[in-house]
Amino acid sequence: MTVTFVSKQNNKKELLPDQTNYLLPFSGKILIRDISSPLVFVNGDAYPVENRGKEFAVEDQSLEMAVDGIQYTVRILCRELSNETKFDYNVLLTAFQNNLVNGSLDEEILFSAFEEDDEILRISLCTFNRKFESITRELDVESIAECVEKFPHIFQKPKQHLKQVNEVRPAAVVSRIGQESISHLASHSEHWKGIKVSGLVPERLLARILEDDYAIYENRAVKTLVDKLYKEMKALNNENIDCSMQMDMDDGLSLSSEQKSYFHARELLMRGMNDDSIMLNQMLLDDQRKTIEHILEKLGQCRSTPLYRTLKRQKPVTGRLKRTNIFMMDKYYKEAYRLWELLSQKQEFSVYDEIQDIGAG
């Protein structure tokens, strides 16, 4: 079995197990060949093997892979710039180009940036990730929290189906057999105990066994939703903390301070905002962070249950959910269906959609 990284330039490098392999984001793909197992596990999710092989695109997330019982770790060295950062830098590039005189920036214009209340220079000294403008509005974490409140009950008392399986067991404990049991016994003499005048005496029989099957469609869908939401909430929580730290101000750092030269750089960062709007965003971020932490706590309870561990190697559910009776009628599963629909209908349009890569064009 081999695990190989293939770059976009078609350069190949074999990845080694039991050590950390470092790659750049969106730089190629990972090819796995000659796999013996039917499944490959990546970041806890199971993927079926096709023709003894599997491939994964290298994106901006690190990978923990288990192939044939061997562990591979891939760490992404850096991440692609966010759309907000690209937007800021494109604004900066445009402003810089608009202030060029004969291909260069006039020294007087450049140094005027440090003058108080000077409006000549249109180039911001810094860019600011204004993610808080969307982080507090795009995702309705309150509605998500309402749905997630019901999730622990699903994982503690899940729906299940009875599954009938055939299994060879000692004849003394078998309570139910079928026609296939007789045919199986006739063709497997190793399960005979002996032969008497009255007939064949079996030692083992192919018996019909009823087992609880928890890997039903609805449970797999809820587990998929928990994993997806857990990753999103962890990322959102980190962004929330970053934004809160950037906007945090002491009483002595008010934008309306008379010492405007001292806070000139901060004014550029917070352009278009005043103390009231900053305080409002701080309150929104604080409320959102508390809700996110509550959601993560509930999801953590789900991820620590036996059901979650049972479903860990099941293939995740993708696409739109089926309107099954369980999703439509059960008051707990109904909340999972509602949350799936809520996340799938999340507004995808962004004011940054049309921006170009830095320096492009």
Rosetta blueprint (number, residue, H / E / L):
1 M L
2 T E
3 V E
4 T E
5 F E
6 V E
7 S E
8 K L
9 Q L
10 N L
11 N L
12 K E
13 K E
14 E E
15 L L
16 L L
17 P L
18 D L
19 Q L
20 T E
21 N E
22 Y E
23 L E
24 L L
25 P L
26 F L
27 S L
28 G E
29 K E
30 I E
31 L E
32 I E
33 R E
34 D L
35 I L
36 S L
37 S L
38 P L
39 L E
40 V E
41 F E
42 V E
43 N L
44 G L
45 D E
46 A E
47 Y E
48 P E
49 V L
50 E E
51 N L
52 R L
53 G E
54 K E
55 E E
56 F E
57 A E
58 V L
59 E L
60 D L
61 Q L
62 S L
63 L E
64 E E
65 M E
66 A E
67 V E
68 D L
69 G L
70 I E
71 Q E
72 Y E
73 T E
74 V E
75 R E
76 I E
77 L L
78 C L
79 R L
80 E L
81 L L
82 S L
83 N H
84 E H
85 T H
86 K H
87 F H
88 D H
89 Y H
90 N H
91 V H
92 L H
93 L H
94 T H
95 A H
96 F H
97 Q H
98 N H
99 N L
100 L E
101 V E
102 N L
103 G L
104 S E
105 L E
106 D L
107 E H
108 E H
109 I H
110 L H
111 F H
112 S H
113 A H
114 F H
115 E L
116 E L
117 D L
118 D L
119 E L
120 I L
121 L L
122 R L
123 I L
124 S L
125 L L
126 C L
127 T L
128 F L
129 N L
130 R L
131 K L
132 F H
133 E H
134 S H
135 I H
136 T L
137 R L
138 E L
139 L L
140 D L
141 V H
142 E H
143 S H
144 I H
145 A H
146 E H
147 C H
148 V H
149 E L
150 K L
151 F H
152 P H
153 H H
154 I H
155 F H
156 Q H
157 K L
158 P L
159 K L
160 Q L
161 H E
162 L E
163 K E
164 Q E
165 V E
166 N E
167 E E
168 V E
169 R E
170 P E
171 A H
172 A H
173 V H
174 V L
175 S L
176 R L
177 I L
178 G L
179 Q H
180 E H
181 S H
182 I H
183 S H
184 H H
185 L H
186 A H
187 S L
188 H L
189 S H
190 E H
191 H H
192 W E
193 K E
194 G E
195 I E
196 K E
197 V L
198 S L
199 G E
200 L E
201 V E
202 P E
203 E L
204 R E
205 L E
206 L E
207 A E
208 R E
209 I E
210 L E
211 E E
212 D E
213 D E
214 Y L
215 A L
216 I L
217 Y H
218 E H
219 N H
220 R H
221 A H
222 V H
223 K H
224 T H
225 L H
226 V H
227 D H
228 K H
229 L H
230 Y H
231 K H
232 E H
233 M H
234 K H
235 A H
236 L H
237 N H
238 N H
239 E H
240 N H
241 I H
242 D H
243 C H
244 S H
245 M H
246 Q H
247 M H
248 D L
249 M L
250 D L
251 D H
252 G H
253 L H
254 S L
255 L L
256 S L
257 S L
258 E L
259 Q L
260 K L
261 S L
262 Y L
263 F L
264 H H
265 A H
266 R H
267 E H
268 L H
269 L H
270 M L
271 R L
272 G L
273 M L
274 N L
275 D H
276 D H
277 S H
278 I H
279 M H
280 L H
281 N H
282 Q H
283 M H
284 L H
285 L H
286 D H
287 D H
288 Q H
289 R H
290 K H
291 T H
292 I H
293 E H
294 H H
295 I H
296 L H
297 E H
298 K H
299 L H
300 G H
301 Q H
302 C H
303 R H
304 S L
305 T L
306 P H
307 L H
308 Y H
309 R H
310 T H
311 L H
312 K L
313 R L
314 Q L
315 K L
316 P L
317 V L
318 T L
319 G L
320 R L
321 L L
322 K L
323 R L
324 T L
325 N H
326 I H
327 F H
328 M H
329 M H
330 D L
331 K L
332 Y L
333 Y H
334 K H
335 E H
336 A H
337 Y H
338 R H
339 L H
340 W H
341 E H
342 L H
343 L H
344 S H
345 Q L
346 K L
347 Q L
348 E L
349 F L
350 S L
351 V L
352 Y L
353 D L
354 E L
355 I L
356 Q L
357 D L
358 I L
359 G L
360 A L
361 G L
